[in-house]
Amino acid sequence: MVVSGVQETVVEASLEYDRNKELKAFDETKAGVKGLLDDGLVKIPNIFVRPAEELAKELNCRPADVQPPIIDIGGIREIGRRKEIVNEVRIAAANWGFFQVVEHGIPLTVLEEMIEGVRLFHEQDLEAKEKFYSRDSTRSVRLNTNNDLFNSMTANWRDTLTISVSASGTLDPNEFPAICRDVNVSVTLIRECTESGS
């Protein structure tokens, strides 16, 4: 039954439709993927359905046992080590697009609080979240679904809350969403103390 449902969805997705119109309508709701679920979604919109040939290719591909790069930033204040870390980040970003950071000095409890704060943010009513919804990458705090929503072949099923702090660390705490403000301010303060050597 599940296989039949998947096949029906793929067949429906292959029918002609105005993708740009559907993308624009979805984006204008400012509700994201979570908004679709909150509205009682019963059918996945075409913009999220990958073409059958793309899925088949992926199912036939068996990824090797891979480990993403792990970058130890302990000792970053040491001049020689700092250059090594910068080079490791450059290589990982160029070859993988992401990496795991260890020895960053942020307590596990703060990381857990941050995850909980983001979860609580996404669980709020639309009215509380929509003021943060934006495609403007210059905004310090923004919520959106897929940074490349209008450029990718298939939208990813995710919403992202991005909080960017400049190198100077200047960000008014009032810009943070109220529901996760305290933990984000804590992370900013920890970062500032770590960088200053306090």
N, C-alpha and C positions, 0 to 999 in steps of 0.2 A: 504494500500500500504506500509506504513512504517513497519507494522508488518511483511508483506511478505519479505521486504528487510532485516529485522533483522533475520528472519528465514533462508533465503538464506545464509547470512553471517555466521550464526552459523553452518549450514550444511557444507559450504565450509571449515570452520575452523576445523571441525572434520576429514576431510580427512587427510591421512598421508602426512607428509612433514618433511623435515630435519630442525627441530627447531633450533639446534645449528648453522647450516649454515646460516639461516635467521637472527638469532641474531647477529652473527659475521659480516655479510654483512651490517646490519643496523648500528651497532656500528662503523664500519670502515668508514662510511660516515662522522662521526663527525658532522652531521647536526641535529641529534635529531628529535623529533617529529615536531618541527617547519620546519625543512628541508623537511620533507615529504609534509607538506602543501604548502611550497614554490614551490615544484616541481609539484604541481597540482594533488595531491593524489586523486584518484577516488574510491579506495577500501582499507579498513583498512587491514593492513598486519595481517596475522594469529597470530603473536607473541602478538598482543594486544587483541585478541578475547578470551573471557572467555568461558569455556566449558558450554554447555547448562544446564547440571545438577547443576553446581555451580550457574548459574544465577537463575534457578528455585528455589533453596534452599533460595537464598537471597530474591527473590520476595515474598516468603511465610513467611519470618521473618519480623516482625514489631518491629523496635527498640523502646525501651522505650524513654521517653523524658529525655535525658541525658544532663548534663552540664559538660564540661571538667573542670578539676581543675583550679582554679584561684589562683595564688600565688602573694601576696602583698609583694614586696621587700622593701617597705618603712621601714626605720629603720634598714637596713642591717648592718650598722656600729656598732650597739649595740650588744655586745657580746652574750647575751642571745637570742636576736632576730635573730641574724645571724645563730645560731645553729638550731633554729626552721625553718628558711627558707630552710636551707640545707636539713633538714629532710623532709619538704614538697616537695621539688624538688625530693628527692630520692623516696619517695612514689609515686608521680605522674608519674615519669619516669618509675618506675617498673610496676605500675598498668595500666597506660594509654599510655605511650610512648610519651606523649606530655602534654603541659599545657600552660595556658595563664598567662603572667606576667603583673602586674599592678604596678603603682607607681614606675616606673623605671627611671623617670626623663628625658626621651628623648622627646623633644617637638613633638607634632603631625605633625607639618610642616616638621620636619626632616624625620619622618616615611613615610609621603606622598611622599617626594622627593626620598626616597629610593625605594619605590614601582615604582615610575615613572622611576628611573634610571635602575631598573631591567627590566622593560617593554621595555625601549629603547635598552637595551643590547640585548634582545631576538629578537628585530625587525631588528637588523643589518644584513648585508650580511654575508654569511657563512665564508668568508675570515677573517672577524674581530673576529668571535667567535671561530673558530676551534682551534686556538692556546691555548684556555682555556679548550678544551674538553679532559677529562682524567678520568680514573678509579683509579688513584693513590690517595688514601685517605690521603697521607702525603703532598700533594700539598696544599698550602694555598688558592689558587683560582682555582676552577675547575668547568667545565660545564659537565653535563652528563644527560643521560636519565636513570632513575632508578638505584640507587646504587646496587640493587640486580638483575639487568637485566638478568644475566646468571644463577641465582638461583631460581627466582620466577617462578610459573607456568604460569603466564600471566603478560606481561609487562604493566605498568601503562602509561597512555597517558599524559606524562609530561616531561618537561626538567627542570633541576635544576641548578642554579648558586649558588655555595657554596663559601663563603668567611669566612675562619677561622682565627681568631686572637688568638695567644697563650696567656696564662695567663699573660705573661710579656707585652703583647700588642705590640710586635715587629712585624711589617709587613711593608715592604717598600711600600709606596703609589704607586710607579710605577708598582707594581704587580697587582693592581686593574685594571679592564678594564677601558680604558680612558673615555668611555661614562658615567660611573657611579662612577668615581673616587672621585669627590668632595664630594658627599654625604656620601660615605663610609668612607672617611677620617674624615668627621664631626662626624659620629657616633663613630668612634674610639676615637676621641678627647673627646667627651662627656663622653664616658665610662671611659677614663683615669681620667678626672676631677672628675667624680662621685666617683670612687674608691679611689682617693687620698684625697677626701674631699674638693676640691677647689670649 
